[in-house]
Structures are given as structure tokens and as C-alpha cells.
Amino acid sequence: MNRPLKILVIDDEKLIRWSFEKKLREKGYIVYGAESGEEGLKLFNTYYQDVVFIDNHLTGMQGLELIDEIKALSEDAVMVFMTAYETVDIAVEAMKRGALEYIRKPFTFDEIFLILDKIEEKINLKNELILLRRQQKEEITFNHVIHQSAVMKHLIQVSKKIAKTDASTILLLGESGTGKDILARAIHNESNRKSKPFVTINCSSLPDTLLESELFGYEKGAFTDAKAMKKGMFEIAGGGTVFLDEIGEINLAMQVKLLNVLENRNIIRLGSTKEIPVDVRIIAATNKNLKESIAAKLFREDLYYRLQVFQIELPPLKEREEDIPLLLNYFIALFNTQFRKNIVSISDTAKKLLVHYAWPGNIRELRNVVERAVILQNGDTIEVGSLPKGISHRKEHHHYHALKGYSFNFPEEGISLEELEKQVIMQALQMAGRNQTKASKLLGISRDTLRYKQKKHNL
């Protein structure tokens, strides 16, 4: 687990409770003590515990009765029954009622720690199973990729062919919000691996050390909180697919380890030297220009070429205008159901604004705009007034198509593209008051790309 276990000890012997608190806290566990069943129930209700140790002989409510009460409060409660002089029959009865383990008094804390290690491993496996079931709840296929544009029809045709191959690595490129995660799931669900797990890791949301343990797993004792062995996502996804989202964010050291997995098809858990074979398809995705990251020494060239055995680039939404009406209808139907509304159409003016908008946030932004409009609209037709001001009061939409046909007088002596790029970047920085984030938005590139180009042109 990523947090320490919370443990409740219910025993009327003060020395037992004190010993548990002292020994377990030394190991990093959070420990509560109660001298009666009634007090224990209150503590369980107030601070939900991961594990409850229950003595059979208590003041008032007895241990077996307490197991029933706790089980009624939480079906998932993990309980350890403690017995002294009773026969094995009592312990068996406790386990029938819901206790996971039992231990005879007097006991050693080495025995207690062994039990806790086993319990923590079971909790980890259960959490992983819940995660996998949640991720595979909806079987997304290529039918979920809504499109009618020629560029997307071609992309889907190519993706279907790749899905049916034994290709072990696929690289998805495209701006944030273009649907790389949906395409990755569709590829998995229409491949020969569809009956096996599809596991997602967002490489940008985890610190480097945690990312390594999530991918490769760890052995008991590999670090302070490693109280039990934990399998990594490469092992959990055995036979299936690992989706590495935001692959461009991982550091160089982690890139080396990932390259080793791709080349040798094995992993090594943290705290171990044993190689474990893995059979997974890796789909990596990024909104970064990896060639520019390679030039800036931020991404390994050998890893890039190993990842892009098959490369698919998703176009930004502004380059697939034909798909926008379909997406609008899809999201209106989705949010009609969710919010119990009955929106049946979009006014012509609102539709024109939406179709000709540049959509810097792509499909994700369009989804949010439709959700807002469905919530705000009182009638059955989405009007301009229900759109965000950035769209409804936009002047620049009148220029958007003009920009497509933008031209300038080409000099007879020719031009230097390098110099032209430098001048454009300088103007953007000047307009943005030297703010790199604003300048990158003006230029339609990422901040990292802008910084790379500034370095390239000595700006």
C-alpha cells in the first residue's frame, strides 16, 4: 500500500494493547487500542481500520459476537482472532464468521509481523484487481472513435491493421485531448490480447521513484515502507497491454530501464537481482515532439526508435472540422442522459462558432463546452448564450479560415526559414511580455518546444 496500515487492537489486557502500540508503531503502522468490544466498534466506525485484532475474552461483548458486528459494518473488514486457552473449534468458528487469521496466545511479534505481511500482500492484490476491473469496465472499440473525416478514416484503418499484428510497441503522438487514451484502449480491445489486462500508467503524475516501483514492483524490504512483495504493472498486465501515457515526461535514468524491458522482455523488481520474463504490448503516448526532445538531450534516441515500430499521429480537432458536428451530437446525447435534459439541436449560429473554433484543448475542451451548455440551456436548443464567452464573443473566429489561406509576397532572392522562425519567435515573445507560456500559446507549440527553439536561436 502507498500508506501505512491502520490497525485496531481490541483486548481488555492493558499490557497487550501497550505492546501492540509500541512494537507496531516502531514499524510505521498506525495503531489504535480499545479495552472493550463496545469501544472497539466506536473506534472502527470513527477511523476505518485496515486490520482489527480481536481477543475472544472481553469485558461485555465477546470476540465472536464482535466479529459479527464488525462484519455487519463492513463486508471487507480484515480481522485477526486472538485466542488463549480455547480449542481449535473456537478459532475455526471465528474464521467461519469472517476472521481472516487466528493466533494463539502467548505469541511473539515476529508471528504478528508475518500475519501483517500476508494481509498487506492480499490488500495490495485486491486493490490491483479493483483497478484492473475499473479500467476494463467499458470495452472501448474503434466504434467509440467518432469520425467521418478522411484523415480519421485512414487513421482507423491503419490502427485496425496494427491491432491485429503481433507488434510489441506502438507510439501514439498528438496534442493533449486528441483521444490517444481512447485509441490505445481500442487497439487493445480489438487485438489478440483483449482477454488479458489493459493497464494505464500516467508517467507525468508519479515521482520517478514511485513510477519505477509501480512499473517493476518491489520485494519485501526493498525500502522502508516495503513490508510485503508487490508486483509491478508489467507483471500484472501479463499477456495484455501496458499503456504508458505522457512517455515524454520520464527522466533519462528511467528511460534506460524501459529500453531494457523493450529489448530483453524482462523486468527486475526493486530490491531484487532476479530477471522476470514479461509478455506485454507497450503502447506509449505523448503530446511532445520527441525529436526535439532528443535534440535537447531530454529523450534517448535509441528508446524513441524502439518505441516507434508503429507510429500513429492523431490530428488536432481543428484539422478535422467534419467530425465536430458528430462529436457535438454524441456529447449532447451523453449529457442529456446524465443531467436528465432534452436538448435536441444547436442553433446555426452556435454550431458555426463551434465548428470554426480552433479548439486548443481538442476533444477534451469540446466535451467540457458541451457539458456546460447542456447544463445552462433551458430550452431544447443550444444557443450562443450557453457557450463560454471565449467562443461566443470571439472576434478571431472570423479570421480562422482566412489564416488557412494566409500568404505573403515571396521575395525573388528567396528567404531563410531559420531567420523567419527566429523573427516570429521574437515577435511572439515581445507580444507576450517575455512570458514563455503565453508565447508558446501564440505560436501553437508547447513550452518545451519554445524553450528548445529559443536555445537553438540564442534568444
C-alpha positions in Angstrom: 0.0 0.0 0.0 1.1 3.6 -0.5 0.1 4.5 3.1 0.8 2.7 6.4 -1.8 0.2 7.6 -4.2 1.4 10.3 -4.6 -1.3 13.0 -7.1 -1.6 15.8 -6.3 -3.9 18.8 -9.3 -4.8 20.9 -8.1 -6.5 24.1 -9.0 -5.9 27.8 -5.4 -6.5 28.8 -3.6 -3.2 29.0 -0.2 -4.8 28.6 -1.2 -6.4 25.3 -2.6 -3.1 23.9 0.6 -1.3 25.0 2.9 -3.9 23.5 1.0 -3.8 20.1 1.2 0.0 20.1 4.9 0.1 20.9 6.0 -2.7 18.5 3.8 -1.8 15.6 4.4 1.9 15.7 8.1 1.2 15.5 7.5 -0.5 12.2 5.5 2.5 10.9 1.9 1.2 11.4 -0.9 3.4 12.8 -2.3 1.7 15.9 -5.4 2.3 18.0 -6.3 0.4 21.1 -9.7 -0.5 22.8 -10.4 -2.4 26.0 -13.9 -3.5 25.2 -16.0 -4.5 22.2 -18.2 -1.5 22.5 -15.2 0.9 22.5 -13.7 -1.0 19.6 -16.9 -0.7 17.5 -16.9 3.1 18.1 -13.2 3.4 17.0 -13.9 1.2 14.0 -16.8 3.4 12.9 -14.8 6.6 13.5 -11.5 5.7 12.0 -12.0 2.9 9.5 -9.2 0.3 10.2 -7.4 -1.9 7.7 -6.9 -4.7 10.2 -8.6 -5.5 13.5 -7.0 -7.8 16.1 -9.8 -9.2 18.4 -9.4 -11.0 21.7 -12.1 -13.6 22.4 -12.5 -12.8 26.1 -13.5 -9.2 26.5 -15.5 -7.2 29.1 -19.1 -7.2 27.9 -19.4 -8.1 24.2 -17.3 -11.3 23.4 -14.9 -11.8 20.5 -17.1 -13.9 18.3 -20.1 -11.5 18.7 -17.7 -8.6 17.9 -16.7 -10.3 14.6 -20.4 -10.4 13.6 -20.9 -6.7 14.5 -17.8 -5.5 12.6 -18.7 -7.7 9.6 -22.1 -6.1 9.6 -20.5 -2.7 9.4 -18.0 -3.7 6.6 -18.0 -6.8 4.5 -14.4 -6.1 3.6 -13.1 -5.8 7.2 -9.9 -7.8 7.8 -9.9 -9.4 11.3 -7.4 -11.5 13.2 -8.8 -13.5 16.1 -6.7 -14.0 19.2 -7.3 -17.0 21.5 -5.7 -18.2 24.7 -6.9 -21.5 26.1 -9.8 -22.3 23.8 -9.8 -25.3 21.5 -9.2 -25.1 17.7 -13.0 -25.2 17.3 -13.3 -21.7 18.6 -10.8 -20.4 16.1 -12.5 -22.3 13.3 -15.8 -20.7 14.3 -14.2 -17.3 14.2 -12.9 -17.8 10.7 -16.3 -19.1 9.6 -17.8 -15.8 10.8 -15.3 -13.7 8.9 -11.9 -13.6 10.6 -9.1 -13.9 8.1 -6.5 -15.3 10.5 -6.2 -16.5 14.1 -3.3 -16.6 16.5 -2.8 -18.4 19.8 -1.7 -16.5 23.0 1.0 -16.2 24.1 2.5 -15.1 20.7 5.7 -13.3 19.5 5.6 -10.2 17.5 7.6 -12.0 14.8 4.4 -14.0 14.3 2.3 -10.8 14.3 4.5 -9.2 11.6 4.3 -12.4 9.4 0.5 -12.1 9.6 0.6 -8.4 8.7 2.9 -9.0 5.8 0.4 -11.7 4.4 -2.5 -9.3 5.0 -0.8 -6.4 3.3 0.0 -8.5 0.3 -3.6 -9.6 0.0 -4.8 -6.0 0.3 -2.4 -4.9 -2.5 -3.6 -7.7 -4.8 -7.2 -6.8 -4.1 -6.6 -3.1 -4.9 -4.8 -4.1 -8.1 -7.8 -6.3 -9.1 -10.2 -3.4 -8.4 -8.1 -1.1 -10.5 -8.0 -3.6 -13.4 -11.8 -4.2 -13.3 -12.4 -0.4 -13.2 -10.1 0.1 -16.2 -11.8 -2.7 -18.2 -15.4 -1.9 -17.2 -16.2 -0.5 -20.6 -14.8 -2.3 -23.6 -13.9 0.6 -25.9 -13.5 -0.4 -29.6 -12.8 1.6 -32.8 -16.6 2.3 -32.9 -16.1 4.6 -30.0 -13.7 6.8 -32.1 -16.3 9.1 -33.5 -15.3 10.4 -37.0 -16.2 10.9 -40.6 -13.2 12.9 -41.8 -10.9 11.3 -44.4 -7.9 11.8 -42.1 -9.5 9.9 -39.3 -10.9 7.1 -41.6 -7.3 6.5 -42.7 -6.0 6.5 -39.2 -8.6 4.0 -38.0 -7.8 1.7 -41.0 -4.1 1.7 -40.1 -4.9 1.2 -36.4 -7.0 -1.8 -37.1 -4.2 -3.4 -39.1 -1.7 -2.7 -36.3 -4.1 -4.1 -33.6 -4.2 -7.5 -35.3 -0.4 -7.8 -35.6 2.0 -9.1 -33.0 3.7 -5.6 -32.9 5.0 -5.3 -29.3 5.4 -1.5 -29.3 3.2 1.3 -30.7 3.8 5.1 -30.3 0.8 7.5 -30.3 1.5 11.1 -30.9 -0.8 14.1 -30.8 -1.8 17.2 -28.8 -3.3 16.9 -25.4 -7.0 16.0 -25.6 -7.0 14.4 -29.1 -8.0 10.9 -27.7 -4.8 9.0 -27.5 -6.1 7.0 -24.5 -9.3 6.0 -26.3 -7.3 4.8 -29.3 -4.9 2.8 -27.1 -7.9 1.0 -25.5 -9.5 0.4 -28.9 -6.2 -1.1 -30.2 -6.0 -3.4 -27.1 -9.7 -4.5 -27.3 -9.5 -5.4 -30.9 -6.2 -7.3 -30.6 -5.4 -10.9 -29.7 -4.6 -9.7 -26.2 -8.1 -8.4 -25.5 -8.9 -11.1 -22.9 -5.8 -10.0 -20.8 -5.4 -6.8 -18.7 -5.1 -3.3 -20.1 -3.1 -1.3 -17.6 -2.6 2.5 -17.7 0.3 4.4 -16.1 0.4 8.2 -16.4 4.2 8.9 -16.4 3.8 12.6 -15.6 1.6 12.1 -12.4 4.1 10.0 -10.5 7.5 10.9 -9.0 10.4 9.0 -10.6 10.9 6.6 -7.6 7.2 5.8 -7.4 7.0 5.3 -11.1 9.7 2.7 -11.0 8.1 0.7 -8.2 4.7 0.9 -10.0 6.1 -0.4 -13.3 8.5 -3.1 -12.0 7.2 -3.8 -8.5 9.4 -4.4 -5.4 10.5 -7.1 -3.0 9.8 -7.0 0.7 12.3 -4.8 2.4 13.4 -3.0 -0.8 12.7 0.3 1.0 11.3 1.5 4.3 7.6 1.0 3.6 8.0 -2.2 1.5 6.5 -4.5 4.1 5.4 -7.1 1.5 6.3 -8.0 -2.0 4.3 -6.1 -4.7 4.0 -7.0 -8.4 4.6 -4.2 -10.9 2.2 -3.3 -13.7 4.4 -5.1 -16.3 3.7 -8.4 -14.3 0.1 -7.6 -13.6 -0.6 -7.0 -17.3 0.9 -10.3 -18.3 -0.2 -11.2 -21.8 -2.0 -7.9 -22.1 -1.1 -4.2 -22.8 0.7 -1.5 -20.8 -0.3 2.0 -21.8 2.4 4.5 -20.9 0.8 7.9 -21.1 3.0 11.0 -21.3 6.1 8.9 -22.0 7.9 12.1 -22.9 8.0 13.1 -19.2 10.1 10.3 -17.8 13.7 11.0 -16.9 16.8 9.6 -18.6 17.6 7.1 -16.0 14.1 5.6 -16.2 14.3 5.7 -20.0 17.4 3.3 -19.8 15.4 0.8 -17.7 12.4 1.0 -20.0 14.7 0.4 -23.0 16.0 -2.7 -21.3 12.4 -4.0 -20.9 11.7 -3.4 -24.6 14.9 -5.1 -25.7 15.1 -8.0 -23.3 11.5 -8.6 -22.4 12.1 -8.9 -18.7 11.9 -6.8 -15.6 13.7 -6.7 -12.2 11.8 -5.8 -9.1 13.2 -3.2 -6.8 15.4 -4.9 -4.2 16.0 -8.0 -6.4 18.5 -9.2 -9.0 16.2 -11.8 -10.5 15.0 -11.3 -14.0 11.3 -11.9 -14.6 10.1 -12.5 -18.2 7.2 -10.4 -19.2 4.9 -10.7 -22.2 3.1 -7.4 -22.9 2.4 -5.0 -25.7 3.5 -1.5 -24.9 1.6 1.5 -26.2 3.3 4.8 -25.4 1.7 8.2 -25.9 3.0 11.8 -25.7 2.0 15.3 -26.8 5.6 16.3 -27.0 7.8 16.4 -30.1 10.2 13.6 -29.2 12.7 14.5 -32.0 13.0 18.0 -30.5 13.4 16.4 -27.0 16.2 14.2 -28.5 17.9 17.2 -29.9 17.6 18.9 -26.5 19.1 15.8 -24.8 15.9 15.1 -22.9 14.9 11.9 -24.6 17.1 8.9 -25.7 17.2 8.4 -29.5 17.5 4.6 -29.1 14.4 4.5 -27.0 12.5 6.6 -29.5 13.3 4.3 -32.4 12.5 1.2 -30.2 9.1 2.7 -29.4 8.1 3.8 -32.8 8.0 0.5 -34.6 4.5 1.6 -35.4 3.8 5.3 -35.0 0.3 6.9 -35.2 -0.2 10.6 -35.1 -3.7 11.9 -34.1 -4.6 15.2 -35.7 -5.8 18.2 -33.7 -9.5 18.8 -33.7 -9.1 22.0 -35.8 -7.8 19.8 -38.7 -10.9 17.5 -38.6 -13.8 20.0 -38.8 -16.1 17.4 -40.4 -16.0 15.4 -37.2 -17.1 18.3 -34.9 -20.9 18.0 -35.6 -20.8 14.3 -34.9 -18.9 14.9 -31.7 -21.4 17.6 -30.7 -24.3 15.2 -31.1 -22.6 12.4 -29.2 -21.8 14.6 -26.2 -25.3 16.2 -26.2 -26.8 12.7 -26.0 -24.4 11.7 -23.3 -25.1 14.8 -21.1 -28.8 14.7 -21.8 -28.8 11.3 -20.1 -26.5 12.4 -17.3 -28.4 15.6 -16.4 -31.9 14.5 -17.5 -32.2 17.1 -20.1 -33.8 17.1 -23.6 -31.6 19.1 -25.8 -32.4 18.2 -29.4 -30.4 20.7 -31.5 -27.9 23.5 -31.8 -28.7 26.8 -33.4 -27.0 27.5 -36.7 -25.0 30.5 -35.2 -23.8 28.4 -32.2 -22.9 25.5 -34.5 -20.8 27.7 -36.8 -19.0 29.2 -33.8 -18.2 25.7 -32.5 -17.2 24.2 -35.9 -14.9 27.1 -36.7 -13.3 27.5 -33.3 -9.6 26.5 -33.1 -10.1 24.1 -30.1 -6.7 24.4 -28.4 -7.9 21.8 -25.9 -9.2 19.5 -28.6 -11.9 16.9 -27.9 -11.5 17.3 -24.1 -12.3 21.0 -24.4 -15.2 20.3 -26.7 -16.7 17.8 -24.2 -16.4 20.4 -21.4 -18.1 23.1 -23.5 -21.0 20.8 -24.4 -21.4 19.7 -20.8 -21.6 23.4 -19.7 -24.1 24.3 -22.5 -26.4 21.3 -21.7 -26.5 22.3 -18.0 -27.1 26.0 -18.7 -29.6 25.7 -21.6 -33.2 26.0 -20.5 -34.9 25.2 -23.9 -34.3 22.3 -26.2 -31.8 24.1 -28.5 -28.3 25.1 -27.5 -28.0 28.9 -28.2 -24.9 31.1 -28.4 -25.7 32.4 -24.9 -24.9 29.0 -23.4 -21.4 29.0 -24.8 -18.4 30.3 -23.0 -17.5 33.9 -23.7 -14.2 32.9 -25.2 -16.3 31.3 -28.0 -19.5 33.3 -28.1 -17.7 36.7 -28.1 -14.9 35.7 -30.2 -13.7 38.0 -33.0 -10.9 35.9 -34.1 -13.2 33.2 -35.5 -13.7 35.5 -38.4 -10.0 35.2 -39.3 -9.6 31.5 -38.7 -10.3 30.4 -42.2 -8.5 33.4 -43.6 -5.4 32.2 -41.8 -5.7 28.9 -43.8 -5.2 30.9 -47.0 -2.7 33.3 -45.5 0.0 34.3 -47.9 2.8 36.8 -48.3 4.9 38.2 -51.1 7.7 35.7 -51.6 10.9 37.6 -52.5 12.7 36.7 -55.7 16.0 36.2 -53.9 14.4 33.7 -51.5 14.2 33.6 -47.7 15.9 31.9 -44.8 13.4 29.7 -42.9 15.7 29.7 -39.9 15.7 33.5 -39.8 11.9 33.7 -40.4 11.3 31.3 -37.5 13.6 33.4 -35.3 11.8 36.6 -36.1 8.4 35.0 -35.5 9.5 33.7 -32.1 11.0 37.1 -31.2 7.7 38.8 -32.0 5.6 36.3 -30.1 7.9 36.7 -27.0 7.6 40.5 -27.3 3.8 40.3 -27.6 3.7 38.0 -24.6 5.9 40.3 -22.5 8.6 37.6 -22.4 6.1 35.1 -20.8 7.0 31.7 -22.3 3.7 30.1 -21.6 1.8 32.9 -23.4 4.2 33.0 -26.2 4.0 29.2 -26.8 0.2 29.5 -27.0 0.5 32.3 -29.6 2.8 30.1 -31.6 0.7 26.9 -31.1 3.6 24.9 -29.7 4.5 23.5 -26.3 6.5 25.5 -23.8 9.3 22.9 -24.0 9.4 23.3 -27.8 9.6 27.1 -27.4 12.5 26.8 -24.9 14.3 24.4 -27.3 13.9 26.9 -30.2 15.0 29.8 -28.0 18.2 27.9 -27.2 18.6 27.0 -30.9 18.4 30.7 -32.0 20.3 32.0 -29.0 17.3 34.0 -27.8 
